[in-house]
Amino acid sequence: MSKRRQELVEATFRGLAMAWTDFEGQLEQVPVIRKLNRGQLQIEDYRALLKNLRQQVVDGGCWIARAASHVDAEHFEIRSHFMKHAVTEHRDFQMLEANFIACGGTLEEIRSASKNMGSEALSAFMFHKASQPNPFGLLGAMFMIEGLGSRKAVEWGAAIKEQLGLEDHQVSFMLYHGEHDDDHLEELETHLAMTVHDEDDVQEVVRTARIVGRLYALQLEELNHV
C-alpha cells in the first residue's frame, strides 16, 4: 500500500471512530436501551425489540446482495466479499424468530409485523445506496452494523439474559453476533485500501456510517411505531 493510500485509510478509520462514538451516545438515549442499562427491562420489551429488529434483519442480506450486483469486475474481490457476506447474513432472521417464540411470542406475530418508522427509513437508505454503481460507501454502514454486533450484542445479550432469567437459546441471536461479527470487521482495512482513492471517498464512507448510525438508533427509538 502506498503512503498516500495508507494516509487515506487511516483518515477513514479516524472518521469511523468518531461516527461510532456519536452512535454510542445516541444509543444511550434510546428508551429500551436505557431500561436495559438500568436493569428495568421487561419481557415484553425484549419481545418488542426482537419483533422490530426482525424486519430489518430480513432486508440485510437483500441489500448486501444488491450492492454486490452493482460492483464492477475491476473490484471483483469486493463483489465476492459482499456476496459471501449476504450468504452469511440471510438466515439470521430465523435465529431471531426462534428467540421470539422461546420468549412467549408466536411465529405468526413476528412474521406479520410491519417495519417501524425507523426501520422503513433505514431500509430505504440501504437499498438506495446499494443500487448505486460501486457502492463502497456501504463499507461505512457495515462498520457500524457489524460493530454493533461485536461491541454491543454480547453485552446486551448477557444483560437481557440476567435481568429476565433467560437461557442461552432465548438470546442466541445477540450472543451469536457478539462472537462472530469481529471476523467481518477484520476485512475492512483491506477493502478500504482497495476503494479509498481520495478525500471524497473518505467522506463518502464516513458520511454513510453516520447516517446509518442515526437511522439504526431511530429504529430502536420507534419500537412498535408503524
MODELLER restraints for C-alpha pairs under 7 A, 6 or more apart:
rsr = mdl.restraints
at = mdl.atoms
rsr.add(forms.Gaussian(group=physical.xy_distance, feature=features.Distance(at['CA:5:A'], at['CA:193:A']), mean=6.56, stdev=0.5))
rsr.add(forms.Gaussian(group=physical.xy_distance, feature=features.Distance(at['CA:5:A'], at['CA:197:A']), mean=6.74, stdev=0.5))
rsr.add(forms.Gaussian(group=physical.xy_distance, feature=features.Distance(at['CA:8:A'], at['CA:196:A']), mean=6.69, stdev=0.5))
rsr.add(forms.Gaussian(group=physical.xy_distance, feature=features.Distance(at['CA:8:A'], at['CA:198:A']), mean=6.87, stdev=0.5))
rsr.add(forms.Gaussian(group=physical.xy_distance, feature=features.Distance(at['CA:8:A'], at['CA:202:A']), mean=6.84, stdev=0.5))
rsr.add(forms.Gaussian(group=physical.xy_distance, feature=features.Distance(at['CA:9:A'], at['CA:192:A']), mean=6.21, stdev=0.5))
rsr.add(forms.Gaussian(group=physical.xy_distance, feature=features.Distance(at['CA:9:A'], at['CA:193:A']), mean=6.19, stdev=0.5))
rsr.add(forms.Gaussian(group=physical.xy_distance, feature=features.Distance(at['CA:9:A'], at['CA:196:A']), mean=6.83, stdev=0.5))
rsr.add(forms.Gaussian(group=physical.xy_distance, feature=features.Distance(at['CA:12:A'], at['CA:202:A']), mean=5.28, stdev=0.5))
rsr.add(forms.Gaussian(group=physical.xy_distance, feature=features.Distance(at['CA:12:A'], at['CA:206:A']), mean=6.66, stdev=0.5))
rsr.add(forms.Gaussian(group=physical.xy_distance, feature=features.Distance(at['CA:15:A'], at['CA:206:A']), mean=5.74, stdev=0.5))
rsr.add(forms.Gaussian(group=physical.xy_distance, feature=features.Distance(at['CA:16:A'], at['CA:206:A']), mean=5.61, stdev=0.5))
rsr.add(forms.Gaussian(group=physical.xy_distance, feature=features.Distance(at['CA:16:A'], at['CA:209:A']), mean=6.93, stdev=0.5))
rsr.add(forms.Gaussian(group=physical.xy_distance, feature=features.Distance(at['CA:19:A'], at['CA:209:A']), mean=6.66, stdev=0.5))
rsr.add(forms.Gaussian(group=physical.xy_distance, feature=features.Distance(at['CA:19:A'], at['CA:210:A']), mean=5.44, stdev=0.5))
rsr.add(forms.Gaussian(group=physical.xy_distance, feature=features.Distance(at['CA:20:A'], at['CA:144:A']), mean=6.81, stdev=0.5))
rsr.add(forms.Gaussian(group=physical.xy_distance, feature=features.Distance(at['CA:23:A'], at['CA:213:A']), mean=5.44, stdev=0.5))
rsr.add(forms.Gaussian(group=physical.xy_distance, feature=features.Distance(at['CA:23:A'], at['CA:214:A']), mean=6.79, stdev=0.5))
rsr.add(forms.Gaussian(group=physical.xy_distance, feature=features.Distance(at['CA:26:A'], at['CA:217:A']), mean=6.46, stdev=0.5))
rsr.add(forms.Gaussian(group=physical.xy_distance, feature=features.Distance(at['CA:27:A'], at['CA:33:A']), mean=6.77, stdev=0.5))
rsr.add(forms.Gaussian(group=physical.xy_distance, feature=features.Distance(at['CA:27:A'], at['CA:217:A']), mean=5.89, stdev=0.5))
rsr.add(forms.Gaussian(group=physical.xy_distance, feature=features.Distance(at['CA:28:A'], at['CA:34:A']), mean=6.10, stdev=0.5))
rsr.add(forms.Gaussian(group=physical.xy_distance, feature=features.Distance(at['CA:30:A'], at['CA:220:A']), mean=6.65, stdev=0.5))
rsr.add(forms.Gaussian(group=physical.xy_distance, feature=features.Distance(at['CA:30:A'], at['CA:221:A']), mean=5.39, stdev=0.5))
rsr.add(forms.Gaussian(group=physical.xy_distance, feature=features.Distance(at['CA:31:A'], at['CA:221:A']), mean=6.59, stdev=0.5))
rsr.add(forms.Gaussian(group=physical.xy_distance, feature=features.Distance(at['CA:32:A'], at['CA:45:A']), mean=6.98, stdev=0.5))
rsr.add(forms.Gaussian(group=physical.xy_distance, feature=features.Distance(at['CA:35:A'], at['CA:41:A']), mean=5.22, stdev=0.5))
rsr.add(forms.Gaussian(group=physical.xy_distance, feature=features.Distance(at['CA:39:A'], at['CA:163:A']), mean=6.40, stdev=0.5))
rsr.add(forms.Gaussian(group=physical.xy_distance, feature=features.Distance(at['CA:41:A'], at['CA:163:A']), mean=6.92, stdev=0.5))
rsr.add(forms.Gaussian(group=physical.xy_distance, feature=features.Distance(at['CA:42:A'], at['CA:164:A']), mean=6.93, stdev=0.5))
rsr.add(forms.Gaussian(group=physical.xy_distance, feature=features.Distance(at['CA:43:A'], at['CA:164:A']), mean=6.54, stdev=0.5))
rsr.add(forms.Gaussian(group=physical.xy_distance, feature=features.Distance(at['CA:47:A'], at['CA:100:A']), mean=5.97, stdev=0.5))
rsr.add(forms.Gaussian(group=physical.xy_distance, feature=features.Distance(at['CA:48:A'], at['CA:223:A']), mean=6.66, stdev=0.5))
rsr.add(forms.Gaussian(group=physical.xy_distance, feature=features.Distance(at['CA:49:A'], at['CA:223:A']), mean=6.86, stdev=0.5))
rsr.add(forms.Gaussian(group=physical.xy_distance, feature=features.Distance(at['CA:50:A'], at['CA:96:A']), mean=6.41, stdev=0.5))
rsr.add(forms.Gaussian(group=physical.xy_distance, feature=features.Distance(at['CA:50:A'], at['CA:100:A']), mean=6.28, stdev=0.5))
rsr.add(forms.Gaussian(group=physical.xy_distance, feature=features.Distance(at['CA:51:A'], at['CA:110:A']), mean=5.31, stdev=0.5))
rsr.add(forms.Gaussian(group=physical.xy_distance, feature=features.Distance(at['CA:52:A'], at['CA:115:A']), mean=6.68, stdev=0.5))
rsr.add(forms.Gaussian(group=physical.xy_distance, feature=features.Distance(at['CA:52:A'], at['CA:116:A']), mean=6.76, stdev=0.5))
rsr.add(forms.Gaussian(group=physical.xy_distance, feature=features.Distance(at['CA:52:A'], at['CA:223:A']), mean=6.16, stdev=0.5))
rsr.add(forms.Gaussian(group=physical.xy_distance, feature=features.Distance(at['CA:52:A'], at['CA:224:A']), mean=6.84, stdev=0.5))
rsr.add(forms.Gaussian(group=physical.xy_distance, feature=features.Distance(at['CA:54:A'], at['CA:93:A']), mean=5.82, stdev=0.5))
rsr.add(forms.Gaussian(group=physical.xy_distance, feature=features.Distance(at['CA:54:A'], at['CA:96:A']), mean=6.54, stdev=0.5))
rsr.add(forms.Gaussian(group=physical.xy_distance, feature=features.Distance(at['CA:55:A'], at['CA:115:A']), mean=5.78, stdev=0.5))
rsr.add(forms.Gaussian(group=physical.xy_distance, feature=features.Distance(at['CA:56:A'], at['CA:119:A']), mean=6.10, stdev=0.5))
rsr.add(forms.Gaussian(group=physical.xy_distance, feature=features.Distance(at['CA:56:A'], at['CA:123:A']), mean=6.70, stdev=0.5))
rsr.add(forms.Gaussian(group=physical.xy_distance, feature=features.Distance(at['CA:57:A'], at['CA:92:A']), mean=6.93, stdev=0.5))
rsr.add(forms.Gaussian(group=physical.xy_distance, feature=features.Distance(at['CA:57:A'], at['CA:93:A']), mean=5.75, stdev=0.5))
rsr.add(forms.Gaussian(group=physical.xy_distance, feature=features.Distance(at['CA:58:A'], at['CA:90:A']), mean=6.82, stdev=0.5))
rsr.add(forms.Gaussian(group=physical.xy_distance, feature=features.Distance(at['CA:58:A'], at['CA:93:A']), mean=5.78, stdev=0.5))
rsr.add(forms.Gaussian(group=physical.xy_distance, feature=features.Distance(at['CA:59:A'], at['CA:123:A']), mean=7.00, stdev=0.5))
rsr.add(forms.Gaussian(group=physical.xy_distance, feature=features.Distance(at['CA:60:A'], at['CA:89:A']), mean=6.86, stdev=0.5))
rsr.add(forms.Gaussian(group=physical.xy_distance, feature=features.Distance(at['CA:60:A'], at['CA:90:A']), mean=7.00, stdev=0.5))
rsr.add(forms.Gaussian(group=physical.xy_distance, feature=features.Distance(at['CA:61:A'], at['CA:86:A']), mean=4.46, stdev=0.5))
rsr.add(forms.Gaussian(group=physical.xy_distance, feature=features.Distance(at['CA:61:A'], at['CA:87:A']), mean=6.90, stdev=0.5))
rsr.add(forms.Gaussian(group=physical.xy_distance, feature=features.Distance(at['CA:61:A'], at['CA:89:A']), mean=5.33, stdev=0.5))
rsr.add(forms.Gaussian(group=physical.xy_distance, feature=features.Distance(at['CA:61:A'], at['CA:90:A']), mean=4.56, stdev=0.5))
rsr.add(forms.Gaussian(group=physical.xy_distance, feature=features.Distance(at['CA:63:A'], at['CA:126:A']), mean=6.38, stdev=0.5))
rsr.add(forms.Gaussian(group=physical.xy_distance, feature=features.Distance(at['CA:63:A'], at['CA:127:A']), mean=5.44, stdev=0.5))
rsr.add(forms.Gaussian(group=physical.xy_distance, feature=features.Distance(at['CA:63:A'], at['CA:130:A']), mean=6.04, stdev=0.5))
rsr.add(forms.Gaussian(group=physical.xy_distance, feature=features.Distance(at['CA:64:A'], at['CA:82:A']), mean=5.96, stdev=0.5))
rsr.add(forms.Gaussian(group=physical.xy_distance, feature=features.Distance(at['CA:64:A'], at['CA:86:A']), mean=5.44, stdev=0.5))
rsr.add(forms.Gaussian(group=physical.xy_distance, feature=features.Distance(at['CA:65:A'], at['CA:82:A']), mean=6.62, stdev=0.5))
rsr.add(forms.Gaussian(group=physical.xy_distance, feature=features.Distance(at['CA:65:A'], at['CA:83:A']), mean=5.81, stdev=0.5))
rsr.add(forms.Gaussian(group=physical.xy_distance, feature=features.Distance(at['CA:65:A'], at['CA:86:A']), mean=5.62, stdev=0.5))
rsr.add(forms.Gaussian(group=physical.xy_distance, feature=features.Distance(at['CA:66:A'], at['CA:130:A']), mean=5.80, stdev=0.5))
rsr.add(forms.Gaussian(group=physical.xy_distance, feature=features.Distance(at['CA:66:A'], at['CA:131:A']), mean=6.53, stdev=0.5))
rsr.add(forms.Gaussian(group=physical.xy_distance, feature=features.Distance(at['CA:67:A'], at['CA:130:A']), mean=4.21, stdev=0.5))
rsr.add(forms.Gaussian(group=physical.xy_distance, feature=features.Distance(at['CA:67:A'], at['CA:131:A']), mean=6.24, stdev=0.5))
rsr.add(forms.Gaussian(group=physical.xy_distance, feature=features.Distance(at['CA:67:A'], at['CA:135:A']), mean=6.33, stdev=0.5))
rsr.add(forms.Gaussian(group=physical.xy_distance, feature=features.Distance(at['CA:68:A'], at['CA:79:A']), mean=4.88, stdev=0.5))
rsr.add(forms.Gaussian(group=physical.xy_distance, feature=features.Distance(at['CA:68:A'], at['CA:82:A']), mean=5.33, stdev=0.5))
rsr.add(forms.Gaussian(group=physical.xy_distance, feature=features.Distance(at['CA:68:A'], at['CA:83:A']), mean=5.92, stdev=0.5))
rsr.add(forms.Gaussian(group=physical.xy_distance, feature=features.Distance(at['CA:70:A'], at['CA:131:A']), mean=6.49, stdev=0.5))
rsr.add(forms.Gaussian(group=physical.xy_distance, feature=features.Distance(at['CA:70:A'], at['CA:132:A']), mean=6.60, stdev=0.5))
rsr.add(forms.Gaussian(group=physical.xy_distance, feature=features.Distance(at['CA:70:A'], at['CA:133:A']), mean=5.19, stdev=0.5))
rsr.add(forms.Gaussian(group=physical.xy_distance, feature=features.Distance(at['CA:70:A'], at['CA:134:A']), mean=5.69, stdev=0.5))
rsr.add(forms.Gaussian(group=physical.xy_distance, feature=features.Distance(at['CA:71:A'], at['CA:79:A']), mean=5.69, stdev=0.5))
rsr.add(forms.Gaussian(group=physical.xy_distance, feature=features.Distance(at['CA:71:A'], at['CA:133:A']), mean=6.29, stdev=0.5))
rsr.add(forms.Gaussian(group=physical.xy_distance, feature=features.Distance(at['CA:71:A'], at['CA:134:A']), mean=4.49, stdev=0.5))
rsr.add(forms.Gaussian(group=physical.xy_distance, feature=features.Distance(at['CA:72:A'], at['CA:134:A']), mean=6.56, stdev=0.5))
rsr.add(forms.Gaussian(group=physical.xy_distance, feature=features.Distance(at['CA:78:A'], at['CA:191:A']), mean=6.74, stdev=0.5))
rsr.add(forms.Gaussian(group=physical.xy_distance, feature=features.Distance(at['CA:95:A'], at['CA:172:A']), mean=6.93, stdev=0.5))
rsr.add(forms.Gaussian(group=physical.xy_distance, feature=features.Distance(at['CA:95:A'], at['CA:173:A']), mean=5.55, stdev=0.5))
rsr.add(forms.Gaussian(group=physical.xy_distance, feature=features.Distance(at['CA:96:A'], at['CA:173:A']), mean=5.55, stdev=0.5))
rsr.add(forms.Gaussian(group=physical.xy_distance, feature=features.Distance(at['CA:97:A'], at['CA:107:A']), mean=6.76, stdev=0.5))
rsr.add(forms.Gaussian(group=physical.xy_distance, feature=features.Distance(at['CA:97:A'], at['CA:110:A']), mean=6.98, stdev=0.5))
rsr.add(forms.Gaussian(group=physical.xy_distance, feature=features.Distance(at['CA:99:A'], at['CA:169:A']), mean=6.82, stdev=0.5))
rsr.add(forms.Gaussian(group=physical.xy_distance, feature=features.Distance(at['CA:99:A'], at['CA:170:A']), mean=4.63, stdev=0.5))
rsr.add(forms.Gaussian(group=physical.xy_distance, feature=features.Distance(at['CA:99:A'], at['CA:171:A']), mean=6.05, stdev=0.5))
rsr.add(forms.Gaussian(group=physical.xy_distance, feature=features.Distance(at['CA:99:A'], at['CA:172:A']), mean=6.90, stdev=0.5))
rsr.add(forms.Gaussian(group=physical.xy_distance, feature=features.Distance(at['CA:101:A'], at['CA:107:A']), mean=6.45, stdev=0.5))
rsr.add(forms.Gaussian(group=physical.xy_distance, feature=features.Distance(at['CA:102:A'], at['CA:170:A']), mean=5.72, stdev=0.5))
rsr.add(forms.Gaussian(group=physical.xy_distance, feature=features.Distance(at['CA:103:A'], at['CA:170:A']), mean=6.53, stdev=0.5))
rsr.add(forms.Gaussian(group=physical.xy_distance, feature=features.Distance(at['CA:114:A'], at['CA:226:A']), mean=6.50, stdev=0.5))
rsr.add(forms.Gaussian(group=physical.xy_distance, feature=features.Distance(at['CA:115:A'], at['CA:226:A']), mean=6.29, stdev=0.5))
rsr.add(forms.Gaussian(group=physical.xy_distance, feature=features.Distance(at['CA:116:A'], at['CA:219:A']), mean=6.83, stdev=0.5))
rsr.add(forms.Gaussian(group=physical.xy_distance, feature=features.Distance(at['CA:116:A'], at['CA:222:A']), mean=6.20, stdev=0.5))
rsr.add(forms.Gaussian(group=physical.xy_distance, feature=features.Distance(at['CA:116:A'], at['CA:223:A']), mean=6.41, stdev=0.5))
rsr.add(forms.Gaussian(group=physical.xy_distance, feature=features.Distance(at['CA:116:A'], at['CA:224:A']), mean=5.93, stdev=0.5))
rsr.add(forms.Gaussian(group=physical.xy_distance, feature=features.Distance(at['CA:116:A'], at['CA:225:A']), mean=5.19, stdev=0.5))
rsr.add(forms.Gaussian(group=physical.xy_distance, feature=features.Distance(at['CA:116:A'], at['CA:226:A']), mean=4.23, stdev=0.5))
rsr.add(forms.Gaussian(group=physical.xy_distance, feature=features.Distance(at['CA:117:A'], at['CA:219:A']), mean=6.87, stdev=0.5))
rsr.add(forms.Gaussian(group=physical.xy_distance, feature=features.Distance(at['CA:117:A'], at['CA:222:A']), mean=6.36, stdev=0.5))
rsr.add(forms.Gaussian(group=physical.xy_distance, feature=features.Distance(at['CA:117:A'], at['CA:225:A']), mean=6.26, stdev=0.5))
rsr.add(forms.Gaussian(group=physical.xy_distance, feature=features.Distance(at['CA:117:A'], at['CA:226:A']), mean=5.53, stdev=0.5))
rsr.add(forms.Gaussian(group=physical.xy_distance, feature=features.Distance(at['CA:118:A'], at['CA:215:A']), mean=6.17, stdev=0.5))
rsr.add(forms.Gaussian(group=physical.xy_distance, feature=features.Distance(at['CA:118:A'], at['CA:218:A']), mean=4.88, stdev=0.5))
rsr.add(forms.Gaussian(group=physical.xy_distance, feature=features.Distance(at['CA:118:A'], at['CA:219:A']), mean=3.77, stdev=0.5))
rsr.add(forms.Gaussian(group=physical.xy_distance, feature=features.Distance(at['CA:118:A'], at['CA:222:A']), mean=5.98, stdev=0.5))
rsr.add(forms.Gaussian(group=physical.xy_distance, feature=features.Distance(at['CA:119:A'], at['CA:219:A']), mean=4.97, stdev=0.5))
rsr.add(forms.Gaussian(group=physical.xy_distance, feature=features.Distance(at['CA:121:A'], at['CA:215:A']), mean=6.70, stdev=0.5))
rsr.add(forms.Gaussian(group=physical.xy_distance, feature=features.Distance(at['CA:122:A'], at['CA:212:A']), mean=6.87, stdev=0.5))
rsr.add(forms.Gaussian(group=physical.xy_distance, feature=features.Distance(at['CA:122:A'], at['CA:215:A']), mean=5.32, stdev=0.5))
rsr.add(forms.Gaussian(group=physical.xy_distance, feature=features.Distance(at['CA:122:A'], at['CA:216:A']), mean=6.53, stdev=0.5))
rsr.add(forms.Gaussian(group=physical.xy_distance, feature=features.Distance(at['CA:129:A'], at['CA:135:A']), mean=6.20, stdev=0.5))
rsr.add(forms.Gaussian(group=physical.xy_distance, feature=features.Distance(at['CA:136:A'], at['CA:195:A']), mean=6.89, stdev=0.5))
rsr.add(forms.Gaussian(group=physical.xy_distance, feature=features.Distance(at['CA:137:A'], at['CA:204:A']), mean=5.32, stdev=0.5))
rsr.add(forms.Gaussian(group=physical.xy_distance, feature=features.Distance(at['CA:137:A'], at['CA:205:A']), mean=4.15, stdev=0.5))
rsr.add(forms.Gaussian(group=physical.xy_distance, feature=features.Distance(at['CA:137:A'], at['CA:208:A']), mean=5.86, stdev=0.5))
rsr.add(forms.Gaussian(group=physical.xy_distance, feature=features.Distance(at['CA:138:A'], at['CA:205:A']), mean=6.72, stdev=0.5))
rsr.add(forms.Gaussian(group=physical.xy_distance, feature=features.Distance(at['CA:138:A'], at['CA:208:A']), mean=6.60, stdev=0.5))
rsr.add(forms.Gaussian(group=physical.xy_distance, feature=features.Distance(at['CA:139:A'], at['CA:205:A']), mean=6.36, stdev=0.5))
rsr.add(forms.Gaussian(group=physical.xy_distance, feature=features.Distance(at['CA:140:A'], at['CA:205:A']), mean=4.74, stdev=0.5))
rsr.add(forms.Gaussian(group=physical.xy_distance, feature=features.Distance(at['CA:140:A'], at['CA:206:A']), mean=5.86, stdev=0.5))
rsr.add(forms.Gaussian(group=physical.xy_distance, feature=features.Distance(at['CA:140:A'], at['CA:208:A']), mean=5.68, stdev=0.5))
rsr.add(forms.Gaussian(group=physical.xy_distance, feature=features.Distance(at['CA:140:A'], at['CA:209:A']), mean=4.35, stdev=0.5))
rsr.add(forms.Gaussian(group=physical.xy_distance, feature=features.Distance(at['CA:141:A'], at['CA:208:A']), mean=6.01, stdev=0.5))
rsr.add(forms.Gaussian(group=physical.xy_distance, feature=features.Distance(at['CA:141:A'], at['CA:209:A']), mean=4.74, stdev=0.5))
rsr.add(forms.Gaussian(group=physical.xy_distance, feature=features.Distance(at['CA:141:A'], at['CA:212:A']), mean=5.84, stdev=0.5))
rsr.add(forms.Gaussian(group=physical.xy_distance, feature=features.Distance(at['CA:143:A'], at['CA:185:A']), mean=6.64, stdev=0.5))
rsr.add(forms.Gaussian(group=physical.xy_distance, feature=features.Distance(at['CA:144:A'], at['CA:209:A']), mean=6.11, stdev=0.5))
rsr.add(forms.Gaussian(group=physical.xy_distance, feature=features.Distance(at['CA:144:A'], at['CA:213:A']), mean=6.43, stdev=0.5))
rsr.add(forms.Gaussian(group=physical.xy_distance, feature=features.Distance(at['CA:146:A'], at['CA:181:A']), mean=5.52, stdev=0.5))
rsr.add(forms.Gaussian(group=physical.xy_distance, feature=features.Distance(at['CA:146:A'], at['CA:185:A']), mean=6.76, stdev=0.5))
rsr.add(forms.Gaussian(group=physical.xy_distance, feature=features.Distance(at['CA:149:A'], at['CA:177:A']), mean=5.03, stdev=0.5))
rsr.add(forms.Gaussian(group=physical.xy_distance, feature=features.Distance(at['CA:149:A'], at['CA:178:A']), mean=5.05, stdev=0.5))
rsr.add(forms.Gaussian(group=physical.xy_distance, feature=features.Distance(at['CA:149:A'], at['CA:181:A']), mean=5.77, stdev=0.5))
rsr.add(forms.Gaussian(group=physical.xy_distance, feature=features.Distance(at['CA:150:A'], at['CA:177:A']), mean=6.45, stdev=0.5))
rsr.add(forms.Gaussian(group=physical.xy_distance, feature=features.Distance(at['CA:150:A'], at['CA:178:A']), mean=4.47, stdev=0.5))
rsr.add(forms.Gaussian(group=physical.xy_distance, feature=features.Distance(at['CA:150:A'], at['CA:179:A']), mean=6.73, stdev=0.5))
rsr.add(forms.Gaussian(group=physical.xy_distance, feature=features.Distance(at['CA:150:A'], at['CA:181:A']), mean=5.09, stdev=0.5))
rsr.add(forms.Gaussian(group=physical.xy_distance, feature=features.Distance(at['CA:150:A'], at['CA:182:A']), mean=5.52, stdev=0.5))
rsr.add(forms.Gaussian(group=physical.xy_distance, feature=features.Distance(at['CA:151:A'], at['CA:178:A']), mean=6.87, stdev=0.5))
rsr.add(forms.Gaussian(group=physical.xy_distance, feature=features.Distance(at['CA:153:A'], at['CA:174:A']), mean=4.86, stdev=0.5))
rsr.add(forms.Gaussian(group=physical.xy_distance, feature=features.Distance(at['CA:153:A'], at['CA:175:A']), mean=6.29, stdev=0.5))
rsr.add(forms.Gaussian(group=physical.xy_distance, feature=features.Distance(at['CA:153:A'], at['CA:177:A']), mean=6.34, stdev=0.5))
rsr.add(forms.Gaussian(group=physical.xy_distance, feature=features.Distance(at['CA:153:A'], at['CA:178:A']), mean=4.92, stdev=0.5))
rsr.add(forms.Gaussian(group=physical.xy_distance, feature=features.Distance(at['CA:154:A'], at['CA:174:A']), mean=6.07, stdev=0.5))
rsr.add(forms.Gaussian(group=physical.xy_distance, feature=features.Distance(at['CA:154:A'], at['CA:175:A']), mean=5.12, stdev=0.5))
rsr.add(forms.Gaussian(group=physical.xy_distance, feature=features.Distance(at['CA:154:A'], at['CA:178:A']), mean=4.74, stdev=0.5))
rsr.add(forms.Gaussian(group=physical.xy_distance, feature=features.Distance(at['CA:157:A'], at['CA:171:A']), mean=5.91, stdev=0.5))
rsr.add(forms.Gaussian(group=physical.xy_distance, feature=features.Distance(at['CA:157:A'], at['CA:174:A']), mean=5.33, stdev=0.5))
rsr.add(forms.Gaussian(group=physical.xy_distance, feature=features.Distance(at['CA:157:A'], at['CA:175:A']), mean=5.85, stdev=0.5))
rsr.add(forms.Gaussian(group=physical.xy_distance, feature=features.Distance(at['CA:161:A'], at['CA:167:A']), mean=6.47, stdev=0.5))
rsr.add(forms.Gaussian(group=physical.xy_distance, feature=features.Distance(at['CA:161:A'], at['CA:171:A']), mean=6.76, stdev=0.5))
rsr.add(forms.Gaussian(group=physical.xy_distance, feature=features.Distance(at['CA:196:A'], at['CA:202:A']), mean=6.18, stdev=0.5))
